Amino acid sequence: MDEYRESLIKTFVPIVLGCIAGVISYVITDGIRSRDPLGIIVLVFSIYVNKFLLPKLGVSLEGKDWAGITFMAFASWYIVWTFLLNI
């Protein structure tokens, strides 16, 4: 049962942080194209936060986990940010 708990945490935490990063990126850039690199910096920071947050939640991380964590954070960030930019 503990293995499923860790898998769920490894999935949902990066998705939630990616969504939050997407909203923050939208607020920071405010639709100005010259500020797009700031939005990407927010994404990188949210991926970096996973490094410290996941072990505090009792999740052991391996090297291969970072590819999935990075992809999930990127995908959710991109979807939320793109959605908000098109409103």
Helices and strands as residue ranges (DSSP letters): H 2-29, G 33-35, H 36-56, H 65-85
